[in-house]
Amino acid sequence: MEDILRSIYQERASHPNTVGVVVVEKRQKAIAATDTFDVILLIIVKENNDPVFVKHYSYEDKKAAMHIVTEKQINDWLLIGNNKKIFDWLYNGKIVFDRNERIANLKQELREFPFFGRKIKMGIEFAKLIRRYSDGKVLFDTFNYLDAYNHVVHSLHHLARLAVIENGFHPEVTVWHQVKQIEPEIYKLYEELICSEESIEKRLELLFLASEFLIHKRTKVGSQHLLEVMESKEYWSFNELMTHPELAPYSVDLGILVEYLIEKKILDVVNVETKGQGIFHRYYKSAEKLS
């Protein structure tokens, strides 16, 4: 198989813009990782007009997909975790070209999962968790139980991913298999939501109570990255937080996270007078210094 595809990736490997080439062959037990293709050619480049370019090939009775992806896009996926297949490709793929060992170093970093990278990912997952939980609670309180159920399932998924990251592992596609071993308490909660014979209203009611406790337990680790960023200034406008390079990955979930941390007295609001009488600029600061 590799011999047939070699002509395709060798042409790419000869280009100075190419960082590395990884070949991922279909594994029967992980067929979803390659989207049913027999092989994936992952070509990582320094820069490209499009961050992701995909081309499909047929050969013999098989099919292959070539993904040309920029280094920045790879790093974004690894940070935000919204392309779980990339972890599988880098973990299980075979490096067939590697300029200055960039791909080998990336794989090593993935295995070691540095604590700094974990803090950012925990912050992002925690923000998504708060968003889903809060939206689900509003829907539940307005008797929209099916919509609330959907949000609760997603909130539990973010809670599960947060627990996996906290324990030093990358969340995989089979995250519930990981959680069952790492945090059985969260797994049991998910199982009760999915399998219980109680009414959907009763299931959600119990889930919100239990989730509140589990979220509270993880508020410190989930907010650590944001608080560390905020220590560099006395107080921040929301726009300053939103445009900070380290906080950009929080995206639309940053606002709900800030409000949640104010409610929990982890952040304080600072009102600064404007020219308009009775109107204040709203700023934010840490309620206390991190130890």
N, C-alpha and C positions, 0 to 999 in steps of 0.2 A: 504493500500500500504506500509506504513512505517513498519507495523508488519512483512510483508513478507521479507523486505530487512534488517530488524534489525540484523539478524544473520550475514549478510555480514559485516556491518559496526561495529558491536560490537566486532568482532574478531580484526578488525583493531584498534579500540579505546583502546583495552587492551594493545596494544604495546606501550612501553615508547617513541618510536620515533614519535608517532602520536600526532600532535598538536591539531587538531580539525576535526570534521566531520560536513558537511553542506548538507542538503537534499533540492534539488530544484525540485519542481514539475512543470510539463508543464502547462503553462497558455495559453489559446486559442489565446489571443491577442498578445502573445509574444512567439509563437511557435518556432521561430528561436533561441531563447535563449538556448533551450535545444537540438537543432539540431534534432527536431521532436521526441526525446525520451520522454517517459512519466515521467521519473524521472532521475535526475543526483545526484550521490553521490560524493561529493567533499571531498576527504580525504587529509588534509594538513599535511605534515610530515616535520621533521627537515632536514632530508637528505635521499637521495635515489641514487641508481646507475644511474637511469634515472631521469632527472628533471620532466618528465611527463610520467606516465604509465596509459594506458586506457584499461578497460576490459568491455565487453558488456554482458548483461544478458537478458534472456527471462523469464517471469512468467505470468501465466494465458494467457491473450491475449495482454499483454503489454511488453514493453522493457525498460531496464534501462542501464545507462552507469556509470561506476565508474572511476573517474579521481583521481589518486594519484599524488599529485603535491607538490614539495618542497616549503618551505617558500620563499627561494630565487627566485624561478621562479614566484611565486605569486607576490612578490615585483617588479620584473622586468616587469611583465605584467602591473601592476598598474602604474609604472613609465613611461614606454614607450607607453602604450596604444594600443599595437598591438593585444590584445585579449579582445575585448569589452565585450564578454559574461561573463568574470570573474566579472565585475562590477555588472551585473545583478544577478549572482549567490550569491555574497556576500550581495548585497542589499536585495534581495527577498528570499533568501534561509533560511531555518529553521536550527538553530544550534542544533544538537542533542548530540554533545560532544565537550567540550571546556576545554582544559588543561590550568589552570591558567588564564582563561578568555582572552586568546591570540586572539581568533577570535572576541569576543565581542569588544575588544579594537581596532582591525583592522577596524571593521565596524564603530565604533565611529569616528576613524580617517578619514575614507572615507567621513562620513557625514560632519565633520568639515573642511576637506581639508586644512591642514595647509599651510600658505603662502609659506614656504620654498619649499614644494613639488610642489606648483603651479609654482614657478619660474623655477624650473628644467623642468617641463612639457612644460611651455611656450617656453623655450629655444629650446627644442627638436622639438616642432611643428614649431617654427619659422625657424629653420634650414631646416626642410623638405619642408616648404613653399618656401624658397629661392631656394632650389634645383629644385623643380618642376617648379617654375616660370621661372628660368633662362634657364632650359632645354627646356621648352615650347617656350620661346622667340627665342632661336636659331633655333628651328624647324620651327617656324613661318617665320623667316627671310629667311629660305632656302626653303620656299613654301611647306613644309610638313604639311599641315593644319590639316589633321586628327590626326596625331601624336601629333601635338601641342595642339589640342583640348583635347586629353586625359590627357596631362600634366596640362592644365589649370583647368580641372575638379578636378584633384587631388590637385592642389594648392589652389583652392577655399575651398576644404574640409579641408585642413590644416589651412587655414585662419579662417574658421568657428570654428574649434576645439580650435584654439588659443583664439578666442573671448569668447567662452564659459568658458574656463579655467580662462581667465582674469577676468571674472565676478564672479568667485568663485564656479563654478560648474564643475562636471566631465562630459566630453563629453560622451553621451550615443550612443547606436546603432542608435537611431533616432535623430542624431545630427542636421538635418535640421529643425526638429520640435522645437528643443531648440533655434536654431539661429533665426528662424522666430520671436520669442518672445523677444530674447535678443538683436540681432543685425539685424534688418530688412533690413538695407542697404546692408549687405552681402548676405542675402537671395534673395533680389531683383536682385542682380548681377548674382547669380546662376540661378535664374528663367529666366533671359534674355538670358543667355548662352544656356540653355536647350530648351526654348520655342520660342525664337525669330524666325521670318520668314526671317530675313536677311540672306545673304550668310554667310557661315562659316568663310570666310576671314574677312568680315565686323564685325561679332560677336566677333572674336578673337581680332581684332584691337581695338575695343571699350573696351573689357575686360582687355587687357594689360594696357591701359591708366588708367582705373578705379582701377585696382588691384595695380598699382604702387603707387597710392595715399593711398590706404588702408594699404599697406605694410609699407609705410613710416610712417604712423600714429602709427604703432605698433613696429617700430624698437627699440625704447627705452625699452619697456617691454620685447621684444623678445631677446634682447642681454644682459639684466641685469644680468642674472645668469653667463654667460661667463665672463663678465667684472668683476664681483665680485670675481670669481675664479682667474682672472689674476692680481688682485690687490695685491696678496700675493708675487709677484716677480716683478722686474723692467721690464724684458722682457723674452719672452718664445720662445723656438724652437717649430716648429709644432709638433714634436714627443712628446715633454713634454706635450703639450696640449692634444694630442690624447690619451696619456696613463694616464692622470690624472683620478682618479676614478670617480669624479663627471662629467667629460666630456665624458667618455666612451660611455654612451647611445646615444650621438650625432652621433656616428659611421661614416659612409662614408659622411655624410652631413656637418661635421665640416669644411672641407676645403673650400667648397663653401660659408659657412657662414662667415669665416674669410676674404675671398676675398671681399665679399659684404660689410663687415664692414670697410674694408680699402677704398673701393670705396666711401663710405659714410663719410669717415674721422672720424670714430669712433675708429678705430685702426690705429696705425702707424707701418710702417716697419722700423726695425733697421738692417742695414747692418754691419756685423762684418767681418773684414779682415780674409782671410785664408792664407795658405802658398802659394797658387797659385796666381800669379799676375792677378789682375783684377777680381778675383772671391771672392765673399763674402758669408758668412753664413747669411741666412735670418731669422731674429727674429721678434717677434711681441710684441707690448705693447699698452696699452690704450692710446688714444690720449689725454684724460683728466681724471682727478680724478672724481670718482662718487661723487655726492653731498649727 
